[in-house]
Amino acid sequence: MVPDDLIELDLPATGSIKRALSRWAQAERRDLPWRRTRDPWAVLASELMLQQTQVARVLPRYAAFLERFPTAASCAAAPAGDVITLWAGLGYNRRAVNLHRCAVAVVSDHGGQLPDALDALLALPGVGPYTARAVLAFAFERDVAVVDTNVGRVLARLSGRPLTAKDVQRVADSCVPRGEGWAWNQGMLDLGATVCTKRSPACERCPVRRWCAWAGERGPDPAIGSASVSAGQSRFEGSDRQGRGRLVDVLRRDGAVPAVELAGACGWPGDHERAGRAAESLVADGLATWAGGGVLVLPL
């Protein structure tokens, strides 16, 4: 049964959940560098870095990235290849291209300053619903809810059933205490990342356990199949993603890869056809380009 307090804003238990989580979040909030700024560009950069990437991998690269590209204008003025090079170690390299394209659009369409309206943010290249709301909440401190896989998991378990995309955003929005959008969203993210985890939820430490329809793992996990909750990645070892990543790493190191060396760079010796497809996919994604003589290079 779905607890009504998660659907209706004005029922008593909703207030109890908000108070309990707010107290916990204030005491347990992780000290992360992107939480010490309200600069929209820095917030945007951190959010794209954190997509499908663990915090531990982002921490050593965040400061270095902002030192090189402290503003959208500095990023837009640089070759896309420079952004891709600095993205090393973060994976999902298309995010680097998206961030560069976004910077170019911010400069050309918004005078170098990220807009503070949801529709305008969503119109930027590479900015989806989560990222747009994250910028609004964490840079502009708006009372909007951000819903990633951690938040989606928490809300599904509290509700006791899988939620549709419409439901999960509506429920999330209804929970944000007025004037506390920044702190509330950080607390929800921390709860999902450190307590209400995918495989080993620490229900005994959860500040909202008493109101949770699934506390103690009673029955099937309602987060499975719920909107916004990641279903997991396909196997990486031996995949095209792995080969593409290897090829980008060689481009970062050497600057160029002749066509005859693509298979070796991908880690597929002798499989020139597959390597050629990987190279073409990088070109299509803006991660590489062909120079004269059939040489693959980072984009200018």
N, C-alpha and C positions, 0 to 999 in steps of 0.2 A: 504494500500500500504506500502511496506517495504522501509524505508528510505535507499537510496543507501549509505549514508555516514557511515552506520553501517556495511556495507559489504566491501566496498573498503577503504583501509587504507589511501589513499593519497587525499581524497576529503576534502575540506575546513572545513566542519562541524565537521568532526572527530576531528580535531585539536581544535576546539572551545569547544567541549564536554570535551576533555582531560584537557584543561586549566581551564574550569569552575569547573570541579570536583576536580582537583588538588588544586585549591585555597580554595574551600569549605572544603576539607579534611584536609588541613593544619590548618585551623581555628577551625574545629569542631571535630577533631580526639579524640576518647575516650581514656582516660589514663588507660590502662589495663596492669596488671603486665607482661603478656607474650609478650607485645610489648616492654618491656625494655630489652629484651635479644635477642641474636642471637645464643644462644646455641641450637644446633639441637635437643638434647634430651629434653630440656625444651619446645621447640616449639612443638615437637611431642606429648609430654604428654598433653600440653594444647589443641592441636587439637583433640585428642581422647576424652578428657574430654568434649569438647564443642560440640561434635557430638550429635545432638538432645537434647541438654541440654542448658538451659538458662544461660547466663553469670552470673547472680546473684547467681546461685547455684554453679558455678565453683569457683568464687572468693574466698570464705573462705577455699576451699580445695586445691587449686593449690599450695600455699606455703608449706602447711603441707606435701603434697605429695612429693615435690622436696626436702624437708628437710630430709625425710626418704629415698628417692631414688634419689639422686642428679645426678646419672649417669646411663647409660644403664647397666653397670657392676654391680652396687649395686642392681638394680632391678632384673637382671638375677640371681644373687646369692641368692636371697630371695625365699622362697616358694611362689608359686602362690597364696596360701591362704592369705599371708600377703598383697599382692597387692589388692586382692578382699576385704579384711577387710578395707583397707584404702580408698577404692572406695565408701564407704558408703555415701549415700545421692546423688550420681550422677546418679543412675539409669543405665539401659542398661549394666548390669554387665559383659556381654561378652567382652565389651571393655577393662575391666581390664585384662582379660585373654589374649586378643589380644596384649595388651601393654607388658605383661610379655613375651609372646612368641616372640614378636618383639625384646625385649631386649636380649633374649637368642640368637636369630639369629644374632643380631648386634655384640655380643661378639664373637660368634663362627665363623662368616663369615667375619667380618669387623674390628676385633681387638678392638671392643668396641666403635668405632666411626661411626655415621650414614653416609652412603654414600651420595655423592652429585650429583648423576646421577639419572635421572628419572627411567630408567629401573631397576636399583639396588634397589631403594626405593620401587618400585611396587612389587618387588620380596619378600619383607619382609612380614611376617604374619600380617594380619590386616591392612595393608596399601593399600588404594585404590587410585584412580586417584586424588581425591580432596586432601587427606592428603599428598600424595607424592609431589604435586605441592605446597602445603602450606609450607612444609619443605623447598623446594627449594626457594620459594619467601621470607619467613619470617626468615629463618636461614641463607641461603646462598645468599640472596638478588638477586636472578636471575629474569630476566624479563620474567616470565611465569605467566599466569593468573590462579587464583584459582576460581572455580565455585561451590558455594554451593547454597542452596535454595534461599538465599537473592540475590546473584549476578544473578542467573538465572532469578529471578523475575524482577530485574531491566532491564536486557537486553531484556527480552521478551516485557516488556512495552515500552521501547525505540524503539524497532523494530516494535511494533504494531501487532505482530502475535506470536503464539507459535513457539518455535524454536526446532529443532531436537537436539539430543545430539552432533552430529557433528557440527551443525551450532553454538550452544551456545559456545562451546569451541573455535571454530575458531573466532567468533566475539569477545569473551573475550580476546583471545590472540592478536588480531589485535589492541586492544585498549590500551595495556600496553605501556606507554611512555618509550622510551629507557633510561635505567639507573634509572628508578623509580619504579621497580617492587614491592618493599616492600611498599612504600607509596601509590601507586596506588591501590593495592589490599586491603590494610587496608581501604582506602577511599570507595571502592566499597562495602565492607562488612558493613561499617558504614552506608552508604546510604540506603542499603536494610534493615538494622536492625532498623534504627531510623527515616527514612523519607519515603522510598518507601516500607512501610510495607504491610503485606498481607491483613489485614482487613480495615485499616484506613490510606491509604497513604496521607501524608501531601504534596500534589502537590504544594501548595502555597509556601512551603519552599524548594522545590527541586532546586538545582543549575543547573540542566540540563533540566528543564521543557520546555524551548523554543524549544528544539530539540526532545522532546518526542512525539511519535505517539499516546500515550494514555493519556497524561496529562489531568487532570480534569476528569478522569474516563469516557471517551467517548466510549460507547459501552461495549461489554463483555470484561472482563479482559483477555488479551492475555497470562498472566502468567499461567492461568488455563490450564493444560494439556501440558505445556511446559517442555522440558527436564530439569532435575536438580531441578525443583521446587517441593517441597514436596506436596503431595496430602492430608496430614494430617494423624493422627494416628487413629487406630481403638479404640473403647471404652476400657478404661483401667479398670474401675470398674467392678469387677466380672470376669475379664479375666484370662486366664492362666498366662499371664505376671504378673498380680498382685500377684497370688499365688506363682509363682516362686520367685518374689521379696521378699515376706514375708518369704519364706523358707530360702533364702540367708541371710536375716537379722537375723533370729534366729541362723543360723550357725555362723554368725559373733559374736553374743552375747554369745552363749553357746558353740560354738566349735563343737558340734555334735548333731544330732537328731536321736533317735532310730526310726526304721521303723514304730512302732506302734504309734508314735507321729507326723508323717508326715502330716496327714490330719489337725490336729489342728494347726500346724506350718504354713500351707498354708492358714489357715482361712476357711477351708472347713470341718468342723466337720462331721465325719461320711462318707465322700466321700473318702475312702481309695484308690479306684482304680484311681481316678483322681489325687490324691496326689502322688501316685506311679509313674504315668506317668510324673508328674512335676519333681519328683526327678530324674528319669532316663534321662530326658531332660537336667537337670543340669549336670549330669555326662557326657553326650554326648558332652556338650559344654565346658567341662573342668572346670566347676564352683564348682564341688563337686566330691567326690569319696566315694566308700563304704569301710568301715573298717570292721573288724571282728564282727560277731554277728548281721549283718544287721543294722549297724549304719552309717548314712550319715555324712561325715565330709568335711571340706574344703580341697582342694588339697594340697599336699606337694610340 
